[in-house]
Amino acid sequence: MTFGRYTRFHHEKSYSPKLEGLEDFQGDVLHILDYRVPEPFAGKTVAILGAAFSGVDIAFGISSAAREYIFNDATQEDVDALIFCTGYRAGYPFLSTDILQIERQRITPLYKHFVHIKFPTLFFVGIPNLKLLCYFPQSYAIARAIVAIMNGKVTLPSEAEMLEDEEQEFAQRKKEGVGPSKAHFMGDGDRQWSFNKEIAEIGRFDPLPATFQRLWDYVSVQRDLIFGSFRKHNFRIMESDKFIEV
């Protein structure tokens, strides 16, 4: 069995857009990949490019040391540091391009985002995007499906059927306005939960209990309402559809 390691090969190659005049900037320039602690930014004015989860997290953390982080419009300001929170590029340097192709973050050929269609004993855990994703339970489900396939308990569709499934799913995403850069994105609407059900059907096990979705939805709201303290809250899953805060 071969597994693509998410933490290394999805978060190893940073992506930073080209900005005109950046080569003339005299301050600090770094990607979130290189950020560790806020203290080096004490007293500095910091501009953070990117306002997804990682950008908001960094902005909140660095505010304890930095003098200012600022604006989301055309306002101009002299800054001492620029932090790119602009994502990563997928990369699998141990696989040749005739085995795996990556176009604008779309990784092919993959059945259900984890089975290599041409080499169906080559598996990848963690390709579905982490942003807005209940990541660890979903990766666990994918791992369970892989074990079921390797044990011979599950027979995969034919190569032609898997290729057709891959293309049909991508075509549907394009109809929804989702391009190659979000070919593996699961964080919109009910997508991650329906995907989990698909994985469970493949592996012939029960999907995640409804509690996971309800807890995820609850924590997502808390994140917006009490961003500074929502991480301190702990929960216990009591039943398949119930959880309590402890």
DRENKOLGU-394127 format. One record per residue (C-alpha): residue in three letters; x negated, y, z negated. Coordinates in steps of 0.25 Angstrom, whole numbers, padded with zeros to 4 digits, always signed. Last residue first. Layout:
BEGIN
ALAXYZ/...
//
This chain:
BEGIN
VAL+0072+0079-0115/GLU+0082+0083-0104/ILE+0092+0072-0100/PHE+0094+0064-0087/LYS+0106+0057-0081/ASP+0110+0050-0068/SER+0102+0037-0068/GLU+0101+0037-0083/MET+0093+0044-0094/ILE+0082+0051-0087/ARG+0074+0059-0097/PHE+0070+0074-0094/ASN+0059+0083-0098/HIS+0059+0098-0097/LYS+0045+0105-0098/ARG+0044+0106-0083/PHE+0056+0116-0083/SER+0049+0126-0091/GLY+0044+0137-0082/PHE+0054+0134-0071/ILE+0066+0136-0079/LEU+0077+0138-0069/ASP+0071+0133-0056/ARG+0064+0121-0062/GLN+0077+0118-0070/VAL+0085+0117-0057/SER+0074+0107-0051/VAL+0075+0100-0065/TYR+0090+0097-0063/ASP+0089+0093-0049/TRP+0077+0083-0052/LEU+0085+0078-0064/ARG+0097+0075-0055/GLN+0089+0069-0044/PHE+0082+0060-0054/THR+0095+0057-0061/ALA+0101+0051-0049/PRO+0092+0039-0051/LEU+0081+0037-0041/PRO+0084+0027-0030/ASP+0087+0012-0034/PHE+0078+0002-0027/ARG+0078-0005-0013/GLY+0065+0001-0008/ILE+0071+0007+0004/GLU+0084+0011-0003/ALA+0076+0018-0014/ILE+0068+0026-0004/GLU+0080+0030+0003/LYS+0086+0034-0010/ASN+0074+0042-0013/PHE+0075+0050+0000/SER+0090+0053-0004/TRP+0084+0059-0017/GLN+0073+0067-0010/ARG+0082+0072+0001/ASP+0094+0077-0008/GLY+0091+0092-0005/ASP+0077+0096-0002/GLY+0065+0090-0009/MET+0062+0078+0000/PHE+0051+0084+0009/HIS+0044+0073+0018/ALA+0046+0080+0032/LYS+0045+0094+0025/SER+0033+0099+0034/PRO+0039+0091+0045/GLY+0051+0100+0046/VAL+0064+0101+0038/GLY+0075+0109+0045/GLU+0086+0099+0041/LYS+0086+0094+0055/LYS+0071+0092+0054/ARG+0074+0084+0041/GLN+0083+0075+0049/ALA+0073+0073+0060/PHE+0063+0069+0049/GLU+0072+0058+0044/GLN+0075+0053+0058/GLU+0060+0052+0061/GLU+0057+0044+0049/ASP+0069+0035+0051/GLU+0065+0033+0065/LEU+0051+0029+0061/MET+0056+0020+0051/GLU+0065+0013+0061/ALA+0054+0011+0071/GLU+0044+0005+0061/SER+0055-0005+0056/PRO+0062-0003+0043/LEU+0055-0006+0030/THR+0057-0019+0023/VAL+0059-0019+0008/LYS+0056-0029-0002/GLY+0043-0032+0005/ASN+0035-0029-0008/MET+0028-0017+0000/ILE+0042-0011+0004/ALA+0047-0012-0011/VAL+0034-0006-0016/ILE+0035+0005-0006/ALA+0049+0008-0010/ARG+0045+0009-0025/ALA+0034+0018-0021/ILE+0044+0027-0014/ALA+0053+0027-0026/TYR+0041+0031-0035/SER+0038+0042-0026/GLN+0053+0047-0027/PRO+0052+0046-0042/PHE+0039+0054-0042/TYR+0043+0065-0033/CYS+0057+0071-0036/LEU+0054+0081-0025/LEU+0056+0096-0024/LYS+0042+0096-0018/LEU+0035+0083-0018/ASN+0037+0080-0003/PRO+0040+0066+0001/ILE+0026+0059+0003/GLY+0025+0053-0010/VAL+0022+0039-0008/PHE+0016+0035+0005/PHE+0016+0020+0011/LEU+0008+0012+0021/THR+0014-0002+0022/PRO+0023+0003+0033/PHE+0012+0007+0043/LYS+0019+0013+0055/ILE+0030+0019+0046/HIS+0022+0023+0034/VAL+0032+0022+0023/PHE+0033+0034+0013/HIS+0041+0045+0019/LYS+0054+0037+0022/TYR+0046+0030+0033/LEU+0033+0038+0037/PRO+0026+0041+0050/THR+0023+0052+0047/ILE+0020+0063+0037/ARG+0027+0076+0039/GLN+0018+0087+0032/ARG+0017+0095+0045/GLU+0013+0083+0053/ILE+0007+0072+0046/GLN+0004+0059+0053/LEU+0000+0046+0047/ILE-0006+0033+0053/ASP-0012+0039+0066/THR-0016+0051+0057/SER-0026+0043+0049/LEU-0023+0040+0035/PHE-0033+0043+0023/PRO-0031+0058+0025/TYR-0016+0058+0021/GLY-0012+0072+0021/ALA+0000+0080+0017/ARG-0001+0095+0017/TYR+0002+0103+0004/GLY+0010+0114-0001/THR+0011+0129+0000/CYS+0008+0133-0014/PHE-0004+0142-0010/ILE-0010+0150-0021/LEU-0015+0164-0018/ALA-0023+0172-0028/ASP-0027+0186-0031/VAL-0015+0193-0025/ASP-0013+0207-0018/GLU+0002+0208-0016/GLN+0012+0209-0004/THR+0027+0206-0005/ALA+0033+0199+0007/ASP+0041+0190-0001/ASN+0039+0179-0012/PHE+0031+0188-0021/ILE+0021+0185-0033/TYR+0011+0179-0042/GLU+0006+0188-0053/ARG-0005+0189-0064/ALA-0008+0174-0064/ALA-0010+0166-0076/SER+0004+0161-0081/SER+0010+0164-0067/ILE+0001+0153-0062/GLY+0010+0142-0067/PHE+0023+0148-0062/ALA+0017+0151-0048/ILE+0011+0138-0047/ASP+0024+0131-0050/VAL+0032+0140-0040/GLY+0022+0137-0029/SER+0022+0122-0032/PHE+0037+0121-0032/ALA+0038+0129-0019/ALA+0035+0144-0019/GLY+0023+0144-0010/LEU+0011+0155-0009/ILE+0008+0159-0023/ALA+0001+0173-0024/VAL-0007+0175-0037/THR-0010+0188-0044/LYS-0022+0185-0053/GLY-0023+0187-0068/ALA-0025+0173-0071/PHE-0026+0165-0058/PRO-0037+0155-0063/GLU-0028+0152-0075/PRO-0016+0146-0067/VAL-0021+0131-0067/ARG-0023+0121-0056/TYR-0021+0126-0042/ASP-0028+0119-0031/LEU-0017+0112-0024/ILE-0009+0125-0026/HIS-0017+0130-0015/LEU-0028+0141-0017/VAL-0032+0155-0013/ASP-0039+0164-0023/GLY-0041+0179-0019/GLN-0049+0185-0008/PHE-0039+0184+0003/ASP-0046+0186+0016/GLU-0044+0171+0021/LEU-0029+0173+0018/GLY-0028+0183+0028/GLU-0016+0176+0036/LEU-0011+0165+0027/LYS-0013+0150+0032/PRO-0003+0141+0024/SER-0009+0132+0013/TYR-0007+0117+0013/SER-0014+0109+0003/LYS-0019+0095+0006/GLU-0020+0086-0006/HIS-0005+0087-0011/HIS+0001+0077-0002/PHE-0011+0068-0001/ARG-0015+0068-0015/THR-0003+0069-0023/TYR+0005+0060-0014/ARG-0004+0048-0013/GLY-0001+0041+0000/PHE+0001+0026-0004/THR-0005+0014+0003/MET+0000+0000+0000/
//
